[in-house]
Amino acid sequence: MPVSRRSLPPLNALRAFEVAGRRLNFRAASEELGVTQGAVAQQVRLLEDHVGTALFQRLPRGVALTPQGAAFLADVTRAFDTLGDATTQLLARPDAVTISVTPTFATKLLIPQLPVLNSALPGVELRTIATEAVSDFDRDQVDIAVRLTRPPFPGSVEAHLLFRQELVAVTSPHLIGNAVLPLSTEQLGDLPLLHDAHNHWPKFFGTTGKLPGAVFNQTTHALDAAMAGQGVAIACRAFVQSDLDAGRLVQVRPAGFEARADYYLARKRATSSRRTVDAVWDWCIANWSC
């Protein structure tokens, strides 16, 4: 049965025992730890009381480990070695930057550009959180966020406009065949509609009622269905431009209405910031800003 954290011995007592057991001398242990010999002896007694057994034999000159103490020392030494290795690995890792983006932004813009970003910033470990939820920079430990939003912003947040949300209706070229573009509203009404969480189609048709068609919780899934020839989706041009250029999608017409929010880069405003966060921030602006 695992030992609960509350029943573990105090760390200072374990450390004093480990050094004293390795050196077999309380005075030498006190010199290594930078404390008094009495403090080492007190911590060892505290540990022995905690585990309920003697760990050292007190001899006229120095100490010796009991059989229980010798076995315990081997395990404690391995535990401290593990902690030391973990700390070394942590300090040796590249400076990590956590960026929170919407799922569609992650799929359509960030992930395809990761090799370019890694090449430009080889010393940075980028950690990505894909979510629509508004980030709390401190609670979520997020350095930078990309969000579909609009001003004004709190004074504690620094924000930079990346690009306007230009909405377009797109589908697979196989679905429309030789139809002349742009399609009329009536022609679009005859095609399968693909809905996402933004629910743009009612605004496009000027209705408040529910429209038929497959519903997806993320835009990227609606776009996958559009590329598969299953219907027409409305999405931000920035997310479909590469598919339009490659011929996987065709723009059948502009959405015909303005979106009420745009894509912004945001971070917590501070008097000073980490160099790596600044580098990722500047890279995002250079590569995605309108």
C-alpha positions as CSV (number, residue, x, y, z in Angstrom):
1,M,0.0,0.0,0.0
2,P,1.6,3.4,-1.0
3,V,2.7,5.7,1.8
4,S,0.8,8.9,2.0
5,R,2.7,12.2,1.6
6,R,1.7,13.2,5.1
7,S,3.5,10.1,6.5
8,L,6.8,10.7,4.7
9,P,9.7,11.9,6.9
10,P,10.7,15.6,6.9
11,L,13.0,16.3,3.9
12,N,15.7,17.9,6.2
13,A,15.8,14.8,8.3
14,L,16.2,12.6,5.2
15,R,19.0,14.9,3.9
16,A,20.9,14.8,7.2
17,F,20.6,11.0,7.3
18,E,21.8,10.6,3.7
19,V,24.9,12.7,4.2
20,A,25.7,11.3,7.7
21,G,25.2,7.7,6.3
22,R,27.4,8.4,3.4
23,R,30.1,10.1,5.5
24,L,29.6,7.9,8.6
25,N,30.5,11.0,10.7
26,F,28.1,13.6,12.1
27,R,30.9,16.2,12.1
28,A,31.7,15.7,8.4
29,A,28.0,15.7,7.6
30,S,27.6,19.0,9.4
31,E,30.4,20.6,7.4
32,E,28.9,19.4,4.1
33,L,25.4,20.7,5.0
34,G,26.6,23.9,6.6
35,V,24.9,23.3,9.9
36,T,26.1,22.4,13.4
37,Q,26.9,18.8,14.4
38,G,24.1,19.0,17.0
39,A,21.7,19.9,14.3
40,V,22.6,16.8,12.3
41,A,22.3,14.6,15.3
42,Q,18.9,16.2,16.1
43,Q,17.6,15.6,12.5
44,V,18.8,12.0,12.6
45,R,17.0,11.4,15.9
46,L,13.8,13.0,14.5
47,L,14.0,10.5,11.6
48,E,14.6,7.5,13.8
49,D,11.6,8.5,15.9
50,H,9.5,8.9,12.7
51,V,10.4,5.4,11.4
52,G,10.5,3.8,14.8
53,T,13.9,2.1,14.5
54,A,17.5,2.9,15.1
55,L,19.4,3.8,11.9
56,F,22.9,4.3,13.4
57,Q,24.9,2.7,16.1
58,R,26.6,5.4,18.2
59,L,30.2,4.4,18.7
60,P,32.9,6.0,20.9
61,R,34.5,7.3,17.7
62,G,31.9,8.0,15.0
63,V,28.8,6.1,14.0
64,A,27.9,2.9,12.0
65,L,24.8,2.1,10.2
66,T,22.5,-0.6,11.5
67,P,21.2,-3.2,9.0
68,Q,18.0,-1.3,8.8
69,G,19.9,2.0,8.3
70,A,22.0,0.6,5.6
71,A,19.0,-0.7,3.6
72,F,17.2,2.6,4.1
73,L,20.2,4.6,3.1
74,A,20.4,2.8,-0.3
75,D,16.8,3.7,-1.0
76,V,17.1,7.3,0.2
77,T,20.2,7.8,-1.9
78,R,18.4,6.6,-5.0
79,A,15.5,8.9,-4.3
80,F,17.9,11.9,-4.0
81,D,19.7,10.9,-7.1
82,T,16.3,10.8,-8.9
83,L,15.5,14.3,-7.7
84,G,18.9,15.5,-8.8
85,D,18.5,14.1,-12.3
86,A,15.0,15.6,-12.6
87,T,16.3,19.0,-11.6
88,T,19.2,18.7,-14.0
89,Q,16.9,17.8,-16.9
90,L,14.5,20.7,-16.0
91,L,17.4,23.2,-16.0
92,A,18.7,21.8,-19.3
93,R,15.4,22.1,-21.2
94,P,15.0,24.9,-23.7
95,D,13.1,27.8,-22.3
96,A,9.4,26.9,-22.8
97,V,6.7,29.3,-24.1
98,T,3.1,28.3,-23.7
99,I,0.7,29.6,-26.4
100,S,-3.0,29.2,-26.3
101,V,-4.8,29.3,-29.6
102,T,-8.3,28.3,-30.9
103,P,-8.5,24.8,-32.3
104,T,-8.9,26.0,-35.9
105,F,-6.0,28.4,-35.6
106,A,-3.9,25.6,-34.3
107,T,-4.8,23.2,-37.2
108,K,-4.8,25.7,-40.1
109,L,-2.1,28.1,-39.2
110,L,0.1,27.2,-36.2
111,I,0.8,23.5,-36.9
112,P,1.7,24.0,-40.6
113,Q,4.1,26.7,-39.5
114,L,5.8,24.9,-36.6
115,P,8.8,23.8,-38.7
116,V,9.4,27.4,-39.7
117,L,9.0,28.6,-36.1
118,N,11.4,25.9,-34.8
119,S,13.9,26.9,-37.4
120,A,13.7,30.6,-36.6
121,L,13.7,30.0,-32.8
122,P,15.7,26.8,-32.2
123,G,16.2,27.6,-28.5
124,V,12.5,27.8,-27.7
125,E,10.2,24.9,-26.7
126,L,6.7,25.9,-27.8
127,R,3.8,24.3,-25.8
128,T,0.4,24.7,-27.5
129,I,-3.0,24.7,-25.8
130,A,-5.9,24.5,-28.3
131,T,-9.1,25.8,-26.8
132,E,-11.8,28.3,-27.3
133,A,-11.9,29.2,-23.6
134,V,-10.7,32.6,-22.6
135,S,-7.3,32.2,-20.9
136,D,-6.3,33.4,-17.5
137,F,-2.6,34.0,-18.0
138,D,-1.7,33.3,-14.4
139,R,-4.1,30.5,-13.6
140,D,-3.5,28.7,-16.9
141,Q,0.2,29.5,-17.0
142,V,-0.2,30.9,-20.5
143,D,2.4,33.2,-22.0
144,I,0.7,34.2,-25.2
145,A,-2.9,33.7,-26.5
146,V,-4.6,34.0,-29.9
147,R,-8.3,34.7,-29.6
148,L,-11.3,35.8,-31.7
149,T,-12.2,38.9,-29.9
150,R,-12.6,42.7,-30.1
151,P,-11.6,45.8,-28.2
152,P,-11.6,47.2,-25.6
153,F,-9.1,45.1,-23.7
154,P,-8.2,45.3,-19.9
155,G,-5.3,47.5,-19.0
156,S,-3.4,44.5,-17.8
157,V,-3.5,42.9,-21.3
158,E,-1.3,43.8,-24.3
159,A,-3.1,43.0,-27.6
160,H,-2.1,43.2,-31.2
161,L,-4.4,42.7,-34.2
162,L,-3.3,39.7,-36.3
163,F,-5.9,39.8,-39.0
164,R,-9.5,40.7,-39.7
165,Q,-12.0,37.9,-39.9
166,E,-13.0,38.0,-43.6
167,L,-15.7,35.3,-43.9
168,V,-16.1,33.3,-47.2
169,A,-18.2,30.4,-48.2
170,V,-16.2,27.4,-49.5
171,T,-16.6,23.9,-50.7
172,S,-15.0,21.2,-52.8
173,P,-14.7,21.9,-56.5
174,H,-16.2,18.5,-57.1
175,L,-19.5,19.5,-55.4
176,I,-20.2,22.4,-57.7
177,G,-18.9,21.0,-60.9
178,N,-19.0,23.5,-63.8
179,A,-21.2,26.0,-62.0
180,V,-20.3,29.7,-62.6
181,L,-19.0,31.5,-59.6
182,P,-19.9,33.3,-57.5
183,L,-23.0,31.3,-56.7
184,S,-26.2,33.1,-55.9
185,T,-28.0,32.9,-52.6
186,E,-30.6,30.7,-54.2
187,Q,-28.0,28.3,-55.6
188,L,-26.3,28.0,-52.2
189,G,-29.7,27.2,-50.6
190,D,-29.9,24.2,-52.8
191,L,-26.5,22.8,-51.6
192,P,-25.9,20.9,-48.3
193,L,-24.9,23.4,-45.5
194,L,-22.1,22.6,-43.0
195,H,-22.6,24.3,-39.6
196,D,-20.0,25.0,-36.9
197,A,-20.2,26.5,-33.4
198,H,-20.2,30.1,-34.9
199,N,-23.5,29.3,-36.7
200,H,-23.0,31.8,-39.6
201,W,-25.6,30.4,-42.0
202,P,-28.7,31.9,-40.4
203,K,-27.1,35.4,-40.7
204,F,-26.1,34.7,-44.3
205,F,-29.7,33.8,-45.2
206,G,-31.2,36.5,-42.9
207,T,-33.2,34.1,-40.8
208,T,-33.4,33.2,-37.1
209,G,-34.7,29.7,-37.7
210,K,-32.7,26.5,-37.7
211,L,-31.3,25.5,-41.0
212,P,-30.7,21.9,-42.2
213,G,-27.3,20.4,-42.5
214,A,-24.5,18.7,-40.6
215,V,-23.4,20.4,-37.4
216,F,-19.8,20.3,-36.1
217,N,-18.5,21.8,-32.8
218,Q,-15.3,23.1,-34.5
219,T,-14.7,25.0,-37.8
220,T,-11.9,22.7,-38.8
221,H,-14.2,19.7,-38.9
222,A,-16.7,21.6,-41.0
223,L,-13.9,22.5,-43.4
224,D,-12.8,18.8,-43.6
225,A,-16.3,17.9,-44.5
226,A,-16.3,20.7,-47.2
227,M,-13.1,19.3,-48.7
228,A,-14.7,15.9,-48.8
229,G,-17.5,17.3,-50.9
230,Q,-20.2,17.0,-48.2
231,G,-21.4,20.6,-48.3
232,V,-20.5,24.3,-48.1
233,A,-18.9,25.9,-45.0
234,I,-18.4,29.5,-44.0
235,A,-14.9,30.2,-42.5
236,C,-12.3,33.0,-42.1
237,R,-10.3,33.4,-45.3
238,A,-7.0,33.1,-43.3
239,F,-7.9,29.5,-42.4
240,V,-8.8,28.4,-45.9
241,Q,-6.3,30.3,-48.1
242,S,-3.8,27.5,-48.4
243,D,-6.6,25.1,-49.4
244,L,-7.9,27.6,-51.9
245,D,-4.4,28.0,-53.4
246,A,-4.0,24.2,-53.6
247,G,-7.4,23.7,-55.2
248,R,-8.7,21.6,-52.4
249,L,-11.5,24.2,-51.8
250,V,-13.1,26.9,-54.0
251,Q,-14.6,30.1,-52.8
252,V,-18.2,30.1,-54.0
253,R,-18.8,33.6,-52.7
254,P,-18.0,36.1,-49.9
255,A,-20.2,35.6,-46.8
256,G,-21.7,39.1,-47.5
257,F,-21.7,40.3,-43.9
258,E,-19.0,41.5,-41.4
259,A,-17.9,39.5,-38.5
260,R,-18.1,41.1,-35.1
261,A,-14.7,40.0,-33.9
262,D,-11.2,39.6,-35.3
263,Y,-8.1,37.6,-34.3
264,Y,-5.8,39.2,-31.8
265,L,-2.5,38.2,-30.2
266,A,-2.6,38.9,-26.5
267,R,-0.4,38.5,-23.4
268,K,-0.2,39.8,-19.9
269,R,1.2,43.3,-19.8
270,A,4.4,43.4,-17.6
271,T,7.2,45.8,-16.8
272,S,9.6,43.0,-17.9
273,S,9.2,39.8,-19.9
274,R,11.2,36.7,-20.8
275,R,13.4,37.0,-23.9
276,T,11.9,33.8,-25.4
277,V,8.3,35.1,-24.9
278,D,9.2,38.3,-26.7
279,A,10.8,36.2,-29.5
280,V,7.6,34.1,-30.1
281,W,5.5,37.2,-29.8
282,D,7.5,39.0,-32.5
283,W,7.5,35.9,-34.7
284,C,3.7,35.6,-34.6
285,I,3.3,39.3,-35.5
286,A,5.8,39.0,-38.4
287,N,4.2,35.9,-39.8
288,W,0.5,36.3,-39.2
289,S,-0.2,40.0,-38.8
290,C,-2.2,41.7,-41.5
